[in-house]
Amino acid sequence: METIKDIEIYELGSSEEKSSPWSSTILILKLTSSEGRVGFGEAPTTMMTLPVKESMNEVARIFQNKNYFNIEKNLRDYYKNAFYVTKSVEETAALSAFEIASWDLIGKNLGSPVYNLLGGKFNDEIRAYANGWYSDCVSPEDFVSKAKSLVSIGYSAFKFDPFGNNYDKINEEGIKKSAEIVAQMRSSLGDKIDLLIECHGRFSPKYAISAGKALEEYNPLFIEEPVHPELENSLREFRSKVNIPVALGERLLNKEDFARYVSGGMVDVIQPDLTNSKGILEAKKIAAIAESFGVPVAYHNAFGPVQTAATVNVDYTLPNFLIQESFEESWPAWKKNLFSGYSVKNGSIQLSGKPGLGIEVNEKLLEDSKVSGMEPLGTEPPWVVSGTFKP
């Protein structure tokens, strides 16, 4: 019986980086099996590095010495012990890392890439949209200039938050400035470029509707988290008044959450995050629920290379795949070089086709990038792209 023998948890980062999930701390899980194979998982951070890391130690107590093929059973064994897991992102994030690493081990054991074990390729090309690219962008000209540099290397879709430091409310001047950014992006880049509007769940419903209506004419592919996440019932009103598809999902933790949002008519595009919604198998189940309602999937992917590899393995298999988030162009060098095995070229992501997740670790960099303690904290909230939370 193939079991999980050794469990190692790595907190990685750089003291030189500002706080942000795509540049500072990440959590990497390394599982070594009884036959000597190694599988990698990843858990998200975003101002919760230490709580997630401690939850990974709790999950380790359940997964230690277990057969890593038994993904459903191992997850359920944790579920029956964890009273708050349905509402705890720390626990689901930790579980996701173990689930993803288990799939890496399974694929390596069977000599197959994970996507072949999930139904095989439906999509040969995984179109990516750039995120994280607009650091220090404030004026419309700032946004356009940086976007054009990525168009030149093949990107045809860009997500960005044009709302500056407006939070909860936004006045007419704030709406005007935001609309000017989006307008110039559209006029300068043309209609063949997709624009994805990020709100980061920052607005109360009334102000979200006002901001959304001001951007309709620029034909965004979607608008993400337009209202505070706990005010989900207002999404129906937003969708009835704003003619832009609503996307969300990075804060939802399981298939049951997504089933409620999709069946309740609150969302047009779902964005599950494999590293906080219980991993690869749950991601397939969530996508199947969405497919049953004609809803496309655009997985959230803002952390590290193991997350990207795991996510693209699922992307390959989905009939309702829409587009894939990528921060790769904005990563610091240590994160870019931490794993090899997939590429982002001409605005598309391609896996190696090697067994498991298809990635290989740089062992020296893994050791050299170890850090400890809390994430660095800057002057801006860690969920914004640095240098943009300005009037």
Disulfide bonds with the S-S distance in Angstrom:
none
